[in-house]
Amino acid sequence: MRLVVVGLVVVLVMAGAAVLGLPEAALVPLLPVVVLFVAVVFNRGRMPTAGQFTDLIIPR
């Protein structure tokens, strides 16, 4: 259930940023930041490891 809520919140935040007129070049780097922030909030503060951050930025 938490994963669904995280997904919905991320979609709503990104849609809101697009509606507010944020340029597309700014939306791309905003997505990982929003995903991490919302995931940390909904997972009660457990931060991803350094390896998980690297995989998010540089996908394999």
C-alpha positions as CSV (number, residue, x, y, z in Angstrom):
1,M,0.0,0.0,0.0
2,R,2.9,2.4,0.8
3,L,4.3,1.9,-2.7
4,V,1.0,2.8,-4.3
5,V,0.8,6.0,-2.2
6,V,4.4,6.9,-3.0
7,G,3.7,6.5,-6.7
8,L,0.6,8.6,-6.5
9,V,2.3,11.4,-4.6
10,V,5.2,11.4,-7.0
11,V,2.9,11.6,-10.0
12,L,0.9,14.4,-8.4
13,V,4.0,16.4,-7.6
14,M,5.4,16.0,-11.1
15,A,2.1,16.9,-12.7
16,G,1.8,19.9,-10.5
17,A,5.3,21.1,-11.4
18,A,4.5,20.7,-15.1
19,V,1.2,22.6,-14.7
20,L,3.0,25.4,-12.9
21,G,5.1,25.8,-16.0
22,L,8.5,24.4,-14.9
23,P,10.6,23.8,-18.0
24,E,11.1,20.2,-19.2
25,A,14.8,20.5,-18.5
26,A,14.1,21.1,-14.9
27,L,11.5,18.2,-14.6
28,V,14.0,15.5,-15.5
29,P,16.4,16.2,-12.5
30,L,13.4,16.9,-10.3
31,L,12.0,13.4,-10.6
32,P,14.7,11.5,-8.7
33,V,14.7,14.1,-6.0
34,V,10.9,13.9,-5.6
35,V,11.0,10.1,-5.6
36,L,13.7,10.0,-2.9
37,F,12.0,12.6,-0.7
38,V,8.6,10.9,-0.9
39,A,10.0,7.4,-0.4
40,V,12.0,8.5,2.7
41,V,9.0,10.2,4.2
42,F,6.7,7.2,3.6
43,N,9.4,4.7,4.7
44,R,9.7,6.5,8.1
45,G,13.1,8.0,7.5
46,R,15.1,5.0,6.2
47,M,17.6,6.5,3.7
48,P,18.8,4.6,0.7
49,T,22.4,3.4,0.7
50,A,25.2,5.1,-1.4
51,G,25.0,2.2,-3.9
52,Q,21.2,2.8,-4.3
53,F,21.8,6.5,-4.9
54,T,24.4,5.7,-7.6
55,D,22.1,3.2,-9.3
56,L,19.4,5.9,-9.3
57,I,21.6,8.5,-10.9
58,I,23.6,6.1,-13.2
59,P,21.3,3.2,-14.2
60,R,23.0,-0.1,-15.1
